[in-house]
Amino acid sequence: MKVVCAAERQRIHYPHSFLVNGAQQPNPEVPERIDRLLDAARVGGHEIREADDHGLAPIAAVHTPEYVHFLQHIYERWARIPGASAEVIPNIHPDRREASYPLSAVGQAGYHMADTACPIGPDSWEAIYWSASTAATAAGLVRDGASAAYALCRPPGHHAFADLAGGFCFVNNAAVAAGLLRDKHARVAIIDVDLHHGNGTQGIFYRRGDVFTLSIHADPARFYPFFWGHAHERGAGAGLGCNLNLPLPRGSADAAFLEALDHGLERVAAFAPGALVIALGLDAFEGDPLGGLAVSTEGFGQIGRRLARLGLPTAIVQEGGYLCAALGDNLIAFLAGFEAG
Amino acid sequence: MKVVCAAERQRIHYPHSFLVNGAQQPNPEVPERIDRLLDAARVGGHEIREADDHGLAPIAAVHTPEYVHFLQHIYERWARIPGASAEVIPNIHPDRREASYPLSAVGQAGYHMADTACPIGPDSWEAIYWSASTAATAAGLVRDGASAAYALCRPPGHHAFADLAGGFCFVNNAAVAAGLLRDKHARVAIIDVDLHHGNGTQGIFYRRGDVFTLSIHADPARFYPFFWGHAHERGAGAGLGCNLNLPLPRGSADAAFLEALDHGLERVAAFAPGALVIALGLDAFEGDPLGGLAVSTEGFGQIGRRLARLGLPTAIVQEGGYLCAALGDNLIAFLAGFEAG
């Protein structure tokens, strides 16, 4: 498997703040995640290559210019506010995207950040940009003929909407990858197996009929991201019927996950996509610190195997999965399962 | 002037948390505000009476049952979460009101709280309820024949939407008052002279043609509440043309404020309302700690005088205005101006 990374440039984003139930906790989206995953890719015998610089175009294809400009410049604007926090953290939010757009940094932070789990520091944009270029490089390899490629993206992306950061995510790397694959294929599917609903990905494609979005995740009725990922959300307009959410009860293990996946894969097949993006979170693992599901290492192998059987050109994009003893083993198991599928 | 209050019951809400530019500050919406205002009402020679218990009906008339239930029960639910903060503070927010509604306390907190300036503690609901009953009592007096009455409401209300708290506000007391006046009058106007845009009041009546909302405030392009209060927001549907925002540049003083008010009063007169609600913030004062405008004590007298000249039955509802030497004097000046008008 071709593995794409930009380790040094992705590592410099180091978020600290993370508000959980109103209380401050250490942010688990740490640079060390890259090392664990990269080491695993090496151990797994995969071919590692550096990301190419794809510029802003793949980002601009799925995000608004207001939002891209915000991500590029908000830290320097925030740092000029007397007494402001060391990281950009929002404190007021509009009731809808159509609300008026303010000029101030504080107002724009609330407009473009859904939660307090995506603080922006001095080096965040550089890492965000290279995470997107990593996804674009892997998707470009697939578009140009590779059967599959894995993008070791960090920060992750699937909670980022077209104009809204959230949940450790800023630019939606899976959407970036789907955008490149759309250059060649009329219909692309995104399958999100992260513990959390891929709400940003859903949001970006919710009214589009050319990209099918499937997400299997812990039931958001009592789990992040709460407002999105419910089974009744089916897409709208030209995208009606092109979004499928399969929420699972907390603690669900391999059998329940694989049963949902089999059902989802039938629906994906009925969409007849020409290419696939896998939003690969590894936090559905039974030992993950954010633990909401109980997928085993062997289970990740099974998930990879079944996804490969779609027989589609596939870009695999790293999403969540936090520091634990088995993080690397789970990546190895998934990629081995996919290659054996 | 009849002055209505429920001082002991409104005093027990004591919010502590207040995030400004990402940094924690003391919350300025303190119980002592009641004492300053009540002392001033006594000094001004006004007739002070205790609020009657108006029950939930006036609140339910302008807020959703989801939201009322949330306000009633969220603190006890929050307190059961291991490791949660001492007050209810939201950390994730939906992109729109139509997003799916979660079951969990954390999800509902983000759904029903727009910002981090409205923490909910153990006694908040009791104070919120009596603040609304204070507004209902004053409006009831006016509906039943009094020419005017002043409701000493605390916590304030004008940032609260039908299903959303924000900016120290939970139940929209001015909207509650307008609801009671609508029992008798086909058209009611609300004039908001608080430093901040009355975004919740605007939101509640945005699509209604029977309640005109006028707000004069510091320009929200760079001031709270940021996403609302811009001049182009005119109402929608049946309410198109029934909302008027007159944002002023930061630092505007009496002359600019009174000029805007004169313009606004012409528009209110063209609506031919049968009754008036004044959302009386005193934080447009030049010495207010949240200072964004520079209205003088004499200026508040002028504002009161001009509002009285509409010649309408009028409920005056207290909104913002924070601890400073002149808080009481400004109330006295406003009420004296109104009575002399």
Contacts between the chains, C-beta under 8 A, distances in Angstrom:
chain1	res1	chain2	res2	distance
A	19	B	89	7.5
A	19	B	91	4.3
A	20	B	83	7.6
A	20	B	91	7.3
A	21	B	78	7.7
A	21	B	81	5.0
A	21	B	83	6.2
A	21	B	84	3.9
A	21	B	85	6.5
A	21	B	91	7.8
A	21	B	106	5.9
A	22	B	78	7.7
A	22	B	84	5.6
A	22	B	85	2.8
A	22	B	86	8.0
A	22	B	87	7.0
A	22	B	88	6.9
A	22	B	89	3.9
A	22	B	91	6.8
A	23	B	83	5.7
A	23	B	84	6.3
A	23	B	85	4.9
A	78	B	21	7.7
A	78	B	22	7.7
A	81	B	21	5.0
A	83	B	20	7.6
A	83	B	21	6.2
A	83	B	23	5.7
A	84	B	21	3.9
A	84	B	22	5.6
A	84	B	23	6.3
A	85	B	21	6.5
A	85	B	22	2.9
A	85	B	23	4.9
A	87	B	22	7.0
A	88	B	22	6.9
A	89	B	19	7.5
A	89	B	22	3.9
A	91	B	19	4.3
A	91	B	20	7.3
A	91	B	21	7.8
A	91	B	22	6.8
A	91	B	115	5.7
A	91	B	116	4.6
A	91	B	117	7.4
A	92	B	114	6.1
A	92	B	115	3.8
A	92	B	116	7.5
A	92	B	117	7.5
A	92	B	166	7.1
A	92	B	224	6.9
A	92	B	225	6.7
A	92	B	226	6.3
A	92	B	227	7.9
A	93	B	93	4.1
A	93	B	114	5.6
A	93	B	115	6.8
A	94	B	114	7.8
A	94	B	226	7.7
A	94	B	227	3.8
A	94	B	228	7.8
A	95	B	96	7.2
A	95	B	97	5.9
A	95	B	114	6.8
A	95	B	161	6.6
A	95	B	164	6.2
A	95	B	203	7.1
A	95	B	227	7.6
A	96	B	95	7.2
A	96	B	96	4.5
A	96	B	97	6.6
A	97	B	95	5.9
A	97	B	96	6.5
A	99	B	227	3.9
A	99	B	228	6.4
A	100	B	220	7.4
A	100	B	226	8.0
A	100	B	227	5.5
A	100	B	228	6.4
A	100	B	229	7.7
A	100	B	230	4.2
A	100	B	232	7.3
A	100	B	233	6.6
A	101	B	227	7.6
A	102	B	220	6.3
A	102	B	221	5.4
A	102	B	222	6.8
A	102	B	226	4.0
A	102	B	227	6.4
A	103	B	221	4.4
A	103	B	222	5.4
A	104	B	221	7.0
A	104	B	222	4.1
A	104	B	223	7.5
A	104	B	226	6.7
A	106	B	21	5.9
A	106	B	226	7.2
A	107	B	220	7.7
A	107	B	221	7.8
A	107	B	222	7.3
A	107	B	226	3.3
A	107	B	227	6.8
A	110	B	115	7.5
A	110	B	226	6.6
A	110	B	227	7.6
A	111	B	226	7.6
A	111	B	227	6.7
A	114	B	92	6.1
A	114	B	93	5.6
A	114	B	94	7.8
A	114	B	95	6.8
A	115	B	91	5.7
A	115	B	92	3.8
A	115	B	93	6.8
A	115	B	110	7.5
A	116	B	91	4.6
A	116	B	92	7.5
A	117	B	91	7.4
A	117	B	92	7.5
A	161	B	95	6.6
A	164	B	95	6.2
A	166	B	92	7.2
A	203	B	95	7.1
A	220	B	100	7.4
A	220	B	102	6.3
A	220	B	107	7.7
A	221	B	102	5.4
A	221	B	103	4.4
A	221	B	104	7.0
A	221	B	107	7.8
A	222	B	102	6.8
A	222	B	103	5.4
A	222	B	104	4.1
A	222	B	107	7.3
A	223	B	104	7.5
A	224	B	92	7.0
A	225	B	92	6.7
A	226	B	92	6.3
A	226	B	94	7.7
A	226	B	100	8.0
A	226	B	102	4.0
A	226	B	104	6.7
A	226	B	106	7.2
A	226	B	107	3.3
A	226	B	110	6.6
A	226	B	111	7.6
A	227	B	92	7.9
A	227	B	94	3.9
A	227	B	95	7.6
A	227	B	99	3.9
A	227	B	100	5.5
A	227	B	101	7.6
A	227	B	102	6.4
A	227	B	107	6.8
A	227	B	110	7.6
A	227	B	111	6.7
A	228	B	94	7.8
A	228	B	99	6.4
A	228	B	100	6.4
A	229	B	100	7.7
A	230	B	100	4.2
A	232	B	100	7.3
A	233	B	100	6.6
